[in-house]
Amino acid sequence: MAVEQLKDGHGRTINYLRLAVTDRCNLRCFYCMPEKGIRFLSRKELMTYEEMLKLLSIFKSMGVDKMRITGGEPFARKDILYFLKKVKNEIRPSSFSITSNATVLDEYLDELPALFESMNISLDSLDRQRFFEITRKDVFPKVIDNINAILNTGIDVKINAVIMSDKNIQDIVPMVQWTREKNMDVRFIEEMPFNGTRGSDKISTWNYKDILSHIKTNIGSYETLPNPPSSTSMMYRIPGYVGRFGIIPAFSRTFCGSCNRLRLTPKGEMRTCLYSTQGTDLLTPLREGVSDDALRQIITAAVMNKEKDGYEAAKKRSFIPIYESMTTIGG
């Protein structure tokens, strides 16, 4: 039976799903979670790979064919390659990618090119001490080695750096200059209030305009590049540079109007917006044995109520002062 393309109540086509396969991570980035970590999901609370594959199959049947694997750190989950190969070969999304912190990628280098055309790597500093202060782990040399190794495989690499006024402003220029001879994208992300401890009034005051102004002042002019529909990033290039840089206005939320994405947490909760108060439980009905059509109806109903933008979603949760850790939602 043919199923109509999934759309939200604002007429937007929804075709992109970010699946967090675990809430665990081997780093402790201060903007993502408290230093002592969070209460991680128990095995029973966590979706099995088979349950994930079932839900991905249902989403695919609804026209959601762009899929990204996230975490936590995806490679922190046992037997992750088994699952990634299943998604690639059985679900067969038209676009399949992954987000990683690159700490253990050397263990998977031979397998990755057959799975992914592109990979996002989270890296907030090119200075070893600042990297340690942000992540609370001293693994910077290994991360850089792994990034260079991934670049050599031909996989399209996108570096994602969260910009924080009191931590890593001095890294903006070196990271842009990194693209002079490296064929990759470096994307600067506005800090968001998702570390499980801080309220929205305590995040970085730097926004996308400040970042662009800083680059122009310290490096010079740049050219604006075209962006695909529904892109979250604004892309640029310094004349003569091989790679590109971009900005993701995640807190300013300028891209919300064309949002085409959903998130699925490790416990099977579908989120229609990062700033929402709660999601839609898909794991319970799945384990209760409801039909595929019933699951599609649950998904369709939730997506029809998708907020117009992150500001509308935030208004609904204004009485809740502390946001969740990003690792529980899915990066």
C-alpha positions as CSV (number, residue, x, y, z in Angstrom):
1,M,0.0,0.0,0.0
2,A,1.4,3.4,-1.0
3,V,1.9,5.8,1.8
4,E,1.8,9.6,1.2
5,Q,4.9,11.7,1.8
6,L,5.1,12.8,5.4
7,K,4.2,16.5,5.8
8,D,3.8,18.7,8.9
9,G,0.9,21.0,9.7
10,H,2.8,23.9,8.0
11,G,3.0,22.1,4.6
12,R,6.7,21.2,5.0
13,T,7.9,17.9,3.5
14,I,9.6,15.9,6.3
15,N,12.2,13.6,4.8
16,Y,15.2,13.7,7.2
17,L,15.6,11.7,10.4
18,R,18.5,11.8,12.9
19,L,18.6,8.6,14.9
20,A,20.6,8.6,18.2
21,V,21.7,5.0,18.7
22,T,23.0,5.7,22.3
23,D,23.1,8.3,25.0
24,R,26.6,7.3,26.0
25,C,29.7,9.2,25.1
26,N,33.4,8.9,25.9
27,L,33.8,12.7,26.2
28,R,32.3,15.0,28.7
29,C,31.9,18.3,26.8
30,F,30.7,20.9,29.3
31,Y,28.0,22.3,27.0
32,C,26.5,18.9,26.5
33,M,26.4,17.2,29.9
34,P,27.5,17.7,33.5
35,E,31.1,16.7,34.4
36,K,29.9,13.6,36.3
37,G,27.7,12.6,33.4
38,I,24.0,11.8,33.4
39,R,21.9,8.8,34.3
40,F,22.4,6.7,31.2
41,L,19.6,4.5,29.9
42,S,19.5,1.0,31.0
43,R,19.6,-1.8,28.5
44,K,15.8,-2.3,28.9
45,E,15.1,1.4,28.2
46,L,17.3,1.4,25.1
47,M,16.0,0.5,21.7
48,T,17.5,-2.7,20.3
49,Y,19.0,-2.6,16.8
50,E,16.0,-4.7,15.5
51,E,13.6,-2.1,17.0
52,M,15.5,0.7,15.4
53,L,15.5,-1.0,12.0
54,K,11.8,-1.6,12.3
55,L,11.1,2.1,12.9
56,L,13.6,3.2,10.2
57,S,11.7,1.0,7.8
58,I,8.4,2.6,8.7
59,F,9.9,6.1,8.3
60,K,11.4,5.1,5.0
61,S,7.9,4.0,3.8
62,M,6.6,7.5,4.7
63,G,9.2,9.2,2.5
64,V,11.8,9.9,5.1
65,D,14.9,8.7,3.2
66,K,17.7,11.0,4.5
67,M,19.1,9.5,7.6
68,R,21.9,10.4,10.0
69,I,23.2,8.3,12.9
70,T,24.1,10.2,16.0
71,G,24.5,9.8,19.8
72,G,26.0,10.3,22.3
73,E,28.9,8.9,20.4
74,P,27.6,6.2,18.0
75,F,30.8,4.2,18.1
76,A,30.4,3.8,21.8
77,R,27.6,1.3,21.2
78,K,28.6,-2.3,20.9
79,D,28.4,-4.0,17.5
80,I,27.6,-0.7,15.8
81,L,29.0,-1.8,12.5
82,Y,26.4,-4.6,12.4
83,F,23.7,-2.1,12.6
84,L,25.2,0.4,10.2
85,K,25.5,-2.2,7.5
86,K,21.9,-3.3,8.1
87,V,20.7,0.3,7.6
88,K,22.9,0.8,4.5
89,N,21.9,-2.5,2.8
90,E,18.3,-3.1,4.0
91,I,16.8,0.3,4.7
92,R,18.8,1.8,1.8
93,P,18.3,5.5,2.6
94,S,19.0,7.9,-0.3
95,S,21.4,9.8,2.0
96,F,23.2,8.1,4.9
97,S,25.6,9.8,7.2
98,I,27.0,9.8,10.8
99,T,28.1,12.2,13.4
100,S,31.1,11.3,15.6
101,N,33.7,12.8,17.9
102,A,36.4,10.9,16.0
103,T,38.1,9.5,19.1
104,V,37.9,5.8,18.0
105,L,37.5,6.1,14.2
106,D,40.9,4.5,13.6
107,E,39.3,1.2,14.6
108,Y,36.7,1.4,11.7
109,L,38.6,3.1,8.9
110,D,38.5,0.1,6.6
111,E,34.7,-0.2,6.9
112,L,33.5,3.5,6.8
113,P,34.0,4.4,3.0
114,A,31.5,1.6,2.0
115,L,29.0,3.0,4.4
116,F,29.1,6.7,4.2
117,E,29.7,9.4,1.7
118,S,29.9,12.1,4.4
119,M,30.6,12.4,8.1
120,N,30.2,15.1,10.7
121,I,32.9,15.4,13.3
122,S,32.5,17.4,16.5
123,L,35.6,19.4,17.3
124,D,35.5,22.7,19.2
125,S,39.2,23.6,19.4
126,L,42.5,23.2,17.6
127,D,44.4,23.8,20.8
128,R,45.1,20.7,22.9
129,Q,44.6,22.5,26.3
130,R,41.3,24.2,25.3
131,F,40.2,20.8,23.8
132,F,40.8,19.3,27.2
133,E,39.0,22.1,29.1
134,I,36.0,21.7,26.8
135,T,35.8,17.9,26.6
136,R,37.4,17.0,29.9
137,K,39.5,14.3,28.1
138,D,43.1,14.6,26.8
139,V,42.7,12.8,23.4
140,F,43.3,15.7,21.0
141,P,46.3,14.2,19.1
142,K,44.3,11.1,18.4
143,V,41.3,13.0,17.2
144,I,43.4,15.0,14.7
145,D,45.1,11.9,13.4
146,N,41.7,10.3,12.9
147,I,40.3,13.3,11.1
148,N,43.3,13.3,8.7
149,A,42.9,9.6,8.1
150,I,39.2,10.0,7.3
151,L,40.0,12.8,4.9
152,N,42.4,10.4,3.1
153,T,39.6,7.9,2.6
154,G,37.6,10.3,0.4
155,I,34.7,10.7,2.8
156,D,33.2,14.2,2.8
157,V,34.2,15.6,6.2
158,K,32.3,18.4,8.0
159,I,33.8,19.7,11.2
160,N,31.2,21.1,13.7
161,A,32.5,23.5,16.3
162,V,30.3,25.0,19.0
163,I,31.3,28.6,19.6
164,M,31.4,29.8,23.2
165,S,32.4,33.3,24.2
166,D,34.3,32.3,27.3
167,K,36.0,29.2,25.8
168,N,37.0,29.1,22.2
169,I,36.6,32.4,20.3
170,Q,40.3,32.3,19.6
171,D,39.8,29.0,17.6
172,I,37.6,30.6,14.9
173,V,40.4,32.0,12.8
174,P,42.7,28.9,13.0
175,M,39.7,26.7,12.1
176,V,38.8,28.8,9.0
177,Q,42.5,28.8,8.0
178,W,42.5,25.0,8.4
179,T,40.4,24.9,5.2
180,R,43.1,26.7,3.2
181,E,44.5,23.3,2.0
182,K,42.0,20.9,3.5
183,N,39.1,19.9,1.3
184,M,36.5,19.9,4.1
185,D,33.8,22.1,5.7
186,V,34.3,23.8,9.1
187,R,31.0,24.8,10.5
188,F,30.6,27.1,13.6
189,I,27.5,26.4,15.7
190,E,25.8,28.8,18.0
191,E,25.8,27.4,21.5
192,M,22.4,26.0,22.7
193,P,21.1,25.4,26.2
194,F,21.3,21.6,26.1
195,N,23.8,20.5,28.8
196,G,21.4,19.4,31.5
197,T,22.5,22.1,33.9
198,R,22.5,25.6,32.5
199,G,19.4,27.7,31.7
200,S,19.0,29.6,28.5
201,D,20.3,32.8,30.1
202,K,23.8,31.5,30.7
203,I,24.9,30.4,27.2
204,S,27.3,32.2,24.9
205,T,26.4,35.7,23.7
206,W,28.1,35.1,20.4
207,N,25.7,34.7,17.4
208,Y,26.2,34.1,13.7
209,K,26.6,37.8,13.0
210,D,29.4,38.1,15.6
211,I,31.2,35.0,14.1
212,L,31.0,36.4,10.5
213,S,32.3,39.8,11.7
214,H,35.2,38.2,13.5
215,I,36.2,36.2,10.4
216,K,36.0,39.3,8.1
217,T,38.0,41.4,10.6
218,N,40.8,38.8,11.1
219,I,41.0,37.1,7.8
220,G,39.3,39.2,5.2
221,S,36.6,39.0,2.6
222,Y,34.7,35.8,1.9
223,E,32.3,34.7,-0.8
224,T,28.8,33.5,0.0
225,L,27.9,30.1,-1.4
226,P,24.5,28.7,-2.4
227,N,22.8,26.5,0.2
228,P,20.5,23.5,-0.5
229,P,16.8,23.8,0.5
230,S,16.3,23.0,4.2
231,S,20.0,23.5,5.0
232,T,20.8,24.4,8.5
233,S,24.1,26.0,7.6
234,M,25.1,29.2,5.7
235,M,28.2,28.4,3.7
236,Y,31.1,30.6,2.7
237,R,34.6,30.4,1.2
238,I,37.7,32.4,1.6
239,P,39.0,33.2,-2.0
240,G,41.8,30.8,-2.8
241,Y,41.0,28.3,0.0
242,V,40.3,24.7,-0.9
243,G,37.7,24.0,1.8
244,R,34.7,26.0,3.0
245,F,33.4,27.4,6.3
246,G,29.8,27.8,7.5
247,I,27.7,28.9,10.3
248,I,24.7,27.1,11.9
249,P,22.5,29.6,13.7
250,A,21.2,27.0,16.1
251,F,20.1,29.4,18.8
252,S,19.1,32.3,16.5
253,R,17.0,29.6,14.6
254,T,16.9,31.4,11.3
255,F,16.6,28.2,9.4
256,C,13.4,26.9,11.2
257,G,11.0,28.0,8.5
258,S,12.2,25.3,6.1
259,C,12.7,22.5,8.7
260,N,12.5,19.0,7.2
261,R,13.8,16.9,10.1
262,L,12.9,14.7,13.0
263,R,14.9,13.2,15.8
264,L,14.6,9.7,17.3
265,T,16.2,9.3,20.7
266,P,17.8,6.1,22.0
267,K,14.7,5.3,24.0
268,G,12.4,5.5,20.9
269,E,11.0,9.0,21.5
270,M,10.4,11.0,18.4
271,R,11.2,14.8,18.7
272,T,9.8,17.2,16.1
273,C,11.9,20.1,17.5
274,L,15.0,20.4,19.7
275,Y,13.3,23.0,21.8
276,S,10.1,21.0,22.4
277,T,9.2,19.9,26.0
278,Q,8.7,16.3,25.1
279,G,8.5,13.8,22.3
280,T,6.2,11.0,21.1
281,D,6.9,7.6,22.4
282,L,7.2,5.1,19.6
283,L,8.9,2.3,21.5
284,T,6.0,1.4,23.8
285,P,3.5,0.8,21.0
286,L,6.2,-1.0,19.0
287,R,6.8,-3.4,21.9
288,E,3.1,-3.8,22.4
289,G,2.9,-5.2,18.8
290,V,0.7,-2.5,17.2
291,S,0.6,-2.7,13.4
292,D,2.8,-0.7,11.0
293,D,-0.2,1.4,10.0
294,A,-0.9,2.2,13.6
295,L,2.7,3.4,14.1
296,R,2.4,5.5,10.9
297,Q,-0.7,7.1,12.3
298,I,1.1,8.0,15.5
299,I,4.0,9.5,13.6
300,T,1.7,11.4,11.3
301,A,-0.4,12.9,14.1
302,A,2.8,14.0,16.0
303,V,4.3,15.5,12.9
304,M,1.1,17.5,12.1
305,N,1.6,19.2,15.4
306,K,5.3,20.1,14.7
307,E,6.0,23.6,15.8
308,K,6.4,26.3,13.3
309,D,9.9,27.1,14.7
310,G,12.1,26.8,17.7
311,Y,10.7,29.9,19.3
312,E,7.2,28.6,19.2
313,A,8.4,25.4,20.8
314,A,10.4,27.3,23.4
315,K,7.3,29.3,24.5
316,K,5.6,26.0,25.4
317,R,8.4,25.1,27.7
318,S,9.1,28.5,29.2
319,F,8.2,27.3,32.6
320,I,11.0,24.7,32.5
321,P,14.3,26.4,33.4
322,I,16.8,23.7,32.6
323,Y,17.1,21.9,29.2
324,E,18.0,18.3,28.8
325,S,21.5,17.1,27.9
326,M,22.0,17.0,24.2
327,T,23.2,13.4,24.5
328,T,19.8,12.3,25.7
329,I,18.1,13.9,22.6
330,G,20.6,13.1,19.9
331,G,23.1,15.5,18.4
